[in-house]
Amino acid sequence: MNGVVIILKFKVIIFICCMPFFSLATQQPSLKLGMSAAFSGPSAKLGVQLEQGASAFFSEINASGGVNGRLIELLTRDDQYEPHLTVINTRYLVSTARVDALFSFVGTPTSNAIQPIIDSHQIPFITPFTGAEFLRGKANVFNLRASYYDEAKVQIDYLVKQLNVKKIAFLIQADEFGLSVQNGLEKAMQPYAIKPVEIARFKRNTQDIKEALKRLKVSEAEAVCLVGTYEPLAHFINLAAQQNFTPQFTSVSFVSSDELFSRIKQHSRILVTEVMPTVKGCTEEWCKRFLQTMTKAGILNPTRVHLEGYANAYIFYNAAKNCKDLTKECLLTELKRNKEKLDSATRNYIEVKEEIDGNTVFLNHFEYF
């Protein structure tokens, strides 16, 4: 009987000792990231594509054992690009789900609404899909993308220097997003001693732009800087062309140029400033890996938004793996260090670009005949 017990114990010891490392690693608590974004409604493509890009990268990392033995769990909640829902989602993610960081939230008004929660809990708020100025210079916030002020400067410089346009009007989404970009555009105009000839506004998540179009038509603007999401802006551009109003249009990257351009059916000229290179115009190893990963995920025509989601996940992983004890302080320090490394690297792109305070802004031109 004793011999049987000894043999059984010996077999247990052998079994435990010979278990694969990955099996042991998965027993560690997962590393939880919380994401609130529009996964339904008129801006859903932004949240869906951003999450797809990030999740595709995380899936590959998890298949290889995760980050220092911890799997990455991305918890997503739909806010329909409405701030009050973002507040509800954030409270759940922070207090109930107890995520380690808030990751790739989509939007300026949504991000603005949760600032009291972020400040109260001092939780890392990383790689938000917005270039809003109020998120710059905050200790617990990490921005990967260029700011809206950077994008606004590139737009105004292009209109004035390249096109010799001085009569510029704005179509602005009536919320914090619109105000943030408007402030950047007006600041960029100051060196040229010009002001917008007209500022028209429309309500978020609507296509109520007819009155705005009337005002902009009579302004005789040679260019209109657009601030909004892809559906209302595409509707505005198409309707304007039908009424023979075809100025040069510009928009910041939040619009998602792929979604905007695919909806244009009338003659128009559009410049979108971008914070990510064209999907096939980046020759770095991580970009090549992105295309391979998207193909494996069944996404055959990935967009810049997919690429940004992937980039957000990529930089998070490279920061987190350098933190054996993943504290807030270590994560934020490593994120900033990794961004500095990326910013200092020599990169070759096929697109026209400008460097603004270390951030790269690409000029994406589109014309529909």
C-alpha positions, 0 to 999 in steps of 0.5 A: 500500500505504501509503495502505491502511494509513493508511486502515485506521489512520484507521478504527480511530481513528474506531471507538475514538473513537466507541465508546459510553461504556457499552462502555468502562465495562463493561471496568472491573472489576466491583464485587463484593458477597458475600451469604450467606443462607438460599436453601433450608430452612425460612427460605429466603423471607428470603434469596430475597426480600432478594436479589430486592429488591437484585438488581432495583435493581442490574439497573437501575443496571447497565443505566444503566452501573453505579457510576462505570462499574463494574457491580455483581455480587452473588455469593450463596451458600446457608447454609440459616441454619446458621452453619457454612455461613456460615463456609465461604461467607464464607471463599470470598467473601473469599479466593477471590471477593475481594469488595469488601464483604459485603452483606445477610447474613441472621441473627444466629447466622450473622453472629456465627459470621463475626465473626473473619473480618470482624475479621481482614480488616477487610472492610466488612460492610454492611446485615445482615438482623439487629438484633443488638447485637454488630454495633452500634458496630463501625467496619467494620459498617454497619446500616441497620435498627433494632436488636432492642433498639429493637424489644423496647422498642416491644413491651414498651411496647405490652404494658404501656402499651396493653394493661396486660399484666404477665404476659409470657413468652418463646418463644426460638430457642435460639441467638445470635438468641434470646439477643440479643432476649431481652436486649433484652426483659428490658432493656425490662422493667426500668423496669416492674419486671417479669420474664418469667413463663416462658422456653421455648426451641426448636431453630433450623430445627425445629418442635419446640415441643410441650414449650415450649407445655406450659410456656408454657400453665401459666405463665398468661402474658397475652402471649408474645414470640416469637423465631424464624423464620416456620415454627416460630412459625406452627406454635406459634401455630396449635397453641396456639390449638387448645389454647385458649391465645390470649395476645397474641403479639409478634415482631421483624421478622426473622420476616417478617410476610408469611410468618408471617401467611399461615400463621396458620389459627387465632384469634390476635392478633399484633404484629410490630415492623417496620423497614420501612414497609408496601410501599404505605405509603411515599410517597417517590420511592425507594419508588414506584420500588421498586413499579415495579421489582418489577412489571418483575421480575415480582414482583406482591406484594412484601413488606417483605423485598423492600423491605428488600433494595431499600433496602439496594441503594439506600443502597449505590449512593448511597454508592458513587457518591460514592466515585471511588476506592471504598476501604473508608473512603470507602464506610463514611463515605458509607453513614453520611452517607446514613443520617443524611440519611435519618433527618433527612428528614421522612417520612409513613407510614400506619402507627403508628410509634415513633422510638427513637434515630433509628430508626423502628419500625413496629407491624404488628397482625394478628388472625385470627378 
